[in-house]
Amino acid sequence: MDNIELDIHKDDSEDIGILNTKKHFSALQDGEKDDINFDTVKTPDIKIESGSENFFKMFRFFETIDQILLFWGLVGSLLVGILDPLVVLILGNVFDAFNVTGSGGVDVNTLPLTEQYAMNRRIFDSVSSSVNTLVLRLLFISLGCAVGRLISRFCLFTVSERQGIKLRKLYMSSLIHQDAAFYDFHDFGSLTSSIATDVQLIQEGFSYKLGLLIEAFAIPITGFVIGFIECWDLTLVILSSLPFVVLSTSFIGFSAKKTTEKSQVYDTKASSIAESTLGNIRTVQAFGQYHNFCENYKENIFKGLNWCILRGNCIGLGMGFFMFVNLCTFALGLFYGTLVISGRGGSHNVTTGQIFTVFTVVIKATMSLSSISTPISAISIARVSAFKIFKMIDRKPDIDANNVNGFTPTQCDGTIKFEDVKFSYPSRKEVDVLKGFELEINKGEIVAIVGASGCGKSTLIQLIQRNYDVTKGSIKVDGQDVRELNLKWLREQIGIVKQEPILFELSIKENIILGAKEGDEINEEEIVEVCKRANCHDFISGMPDGYDTLVGERGSQLSGGQKQRIAIARALIRNPKVLLLDEATSALDAESESVVQNALENAAKGRTTIVVAHKLSTIKNADKICVLQDGQIVECGKHDELMTLKGVYYNLVRKQVINEI
């Protein structure tokens, strides 16, 4: 229980001290545990940067087809926004059409019945003709609205889905190519949750919400133009409320953006805790930390909830103020409309239909401004999410696995030389793991690295693969500094087997093929051959589905020894010149250890092999055994030579023998 320190910050800062379990549980699974001094290590707080992306930069990944779709989608929305107020204009004309008498000021009742009938017939024909014409126009306008809405929705939804797929691909590609130092400072949960949540929010900003924004602007503009043409003074009276409408919608958009930024920070914290807890559930169960993790999760959920409640309150306040202004505008418009009809307004000879048109269309335009808050809120939220997604996509790691630059030799002999290497992890720069480390490994040599926990053994494995760069000094492969070599080529020359092999939820054959060099065509015979050398062919053949057997999540359907041997086969399939064995047998029982050790000895033949070992009995036959202490080699030689010295290695062996007894 003393090994766990939970440090969830209680304030509202954006620093996340999630699960300070003396370097996080996942470090124990990545072969790094022997280089961690639990008394000095402090996990750095994870910084979640918040902000919002420039609106126009959100379209940076648009291809030509996306630009065309966006253009026509916005044109469709613009068409709807222009045609919608025209419906009110048509209805106003219908009002006036029904109000036509056609009597020329003559009292119809004083005329003979035949003339009354003829006059009524003329009036009916005139009204029918006018109304039929207006109805036909209304049908064409309705058809235009339907076509515009169809084009808008289809184009904007299509471009939204296309961008969602592209952003997920780019984001995932960027994550995969980040260096190890990046993951020392960032939490897996927050990174993976962005693929689903943030990309979805960006898509919503690109979809019909963008079309709604265009409609929400087009309807007021068209409505105001119609209003000024029909009755300018009534339009001005109704528009007197416009500043208050703009104020309320601006308040809604601003508050939605700011509160969303804050709530997303705590949502990300909660996701990180859930991801870490569930990913290491056995460790959590072993230490009985259910309550602590649940409380930490709940704390961040409720902090995020508080910001969401504040967002709802702000939006509600803004909408309530808007509705109040809108109803006041109704009353003011009706009052002034009666003045215009009675001839006491600024305009003269205004018909009832015109009053209806102006009143309805301007109120409709003002109401439309209220709907701006919905797309503005969605776009504001999308900008916040885009800031995080784009920042990740744009990040260029110091050690870029995707970089094609660097020297690419035609062959690799496998000689390795460490020259005055000094190193400290970026996440704990105050701790020097290696201090002037010197070692030369010849082609085909088997060199074992031993020492107490935390002395830097596994760090050497990380540096050879160039997961990190040395702080000072150099590491050379075949006389060439690894920093000058093409990174992809370098890693293709290296095979690695760790203490806890990670198998993917695929078949055995597919897991082995994952170790092949890019572009290599691997056939069944090659797979069988490496499996025989890894001592795993027999047990694989004994399974009902053979090499097509699914291994389960993280290899859950296999024993520890079986997983380890498949990992050895995976390392051998690329025919590496350098083989790195990082505590490859330390987690196995005696029977499995014997079988795996045999497989490792077969795998090491003809290859430069570096063995990091805790069980010293497994490296007795190494060509060279180097004893690492305090970041430096203090003894180096064969097993018998070091035992004769009766120094550090001798004491390690003696202590281990006593412990085994």
C-alpha angles and dihedrals in degrees: 000000000000090000093071125076116179112203113178110162115239097205129079096254120126094241113114117206093181118177101337090196092161092281101347127277094266092065088068090058096050099064093254099110096098091060095053120095101201092202096061107028120103119184110232116240112256113241116215107198116213131194140109131268122238107265096234092047088062087077095055095111095050116126123205092270090051091051091051092049092047092049095052092041090056091043089055091051091047090052090053091048092052098043098044096072090045088069089066091049090054092049090051090053089050088055090054092045091057090047094060113110102178091202096117091227094303119134102245093202091066093058126090116267094252091054091044089054093047092048093047089049091053090049091049092048091048093049092044092050092048094045093046090052091048092047090052090051089048090054092052091048091049090050090050091051091050093049092045092050091048093050092044097051095042096048097041095045090048094050089045093056092044091053092046091056092045094049092049091051094047093044093049091046091052092049093051093051097049117113126248092257090063092059091049087068102034133065121234093221095059092045096050095042090059090064090066107025105034096040090050091053091050090051091053089054090052097044131072090318087076089051090050089054091055091047091048090056098038096051095056093045093050091042094051092049090052091046094053092048094050101039117349099187096051088048091054091049092053092043091057086089093055097096090056091049091051090047093053095046092046090051091050093050095045095047092046091053097047097043091046091054090054097043092049090056092059093039087056091049091052092048090050092052092048092047094049094043097048092041089056099030095139091057091047090050092046092056094040093234098146095118096047094050093045091050092049090049092047092048093057093042090055093046088054089045091055090057090047090052089049089051090052092048092050093048090046091050091049093047092046091052090047093052090049091053091045094053091047088053089053091055094045092048094050092048095050092041090063089052091053093049091050091051096250095109130088094261124064135205091025115161128221089248091055091050089050091047095049095043094047099039096047092045088048090050091049091047089050089059088062090059088059087080091069099056092034090054091048092048092046090053090046090053091053091051092044090056091061096040096046092044089056093045091049096047112115112200121221088236104041114193088193094057112115094194125100136076116302112199120208092233142008125225095183103236112151129193130186112200118194091319118191121180143169127175115255090234092056108026092162090070116075106208096179123030115190095328114190126186138144121201119191127215112287095006122141108219123183123204115204136170145116121308112282096023095117105264098133090041089068089057090052093049095049089055087046094235082142133018121236118258091223136358125025145268115217130196113197088347094306122115108244089227089064095048125091102265095218091051092047094053092045088062091056130077119189136194117188133197092254107035114209114220121185125230092265137098121290090252093051091049091053093047089055087073094059122107116262110273096018116133107220119199131196093259093057092049092050091047095054091043091055090051089048092051093238103104095089098053092042091052089050092061118096093240096032113198090359092064112127111235096206127227109336088348094299093157092061134068122247093258093048092050091049093052092049087051089053090051089049090053092049097048090080091051093232123203091211123045121196118197113188110189087316096170104027095098096049132095120246096266095047091043092058093052094044092045089055089051091050092052090052091048093051095056111117094002136101101250130191115193122195104196139178095176100068093195089073095061103045092112096049117128089230133013117200120196112211120203128167092348096309139086109255098172134019133177144081122316096258093046093052093046089053090054090057090209133124095319092049091053092048091052093045093049092048093049091050091049092050090052 
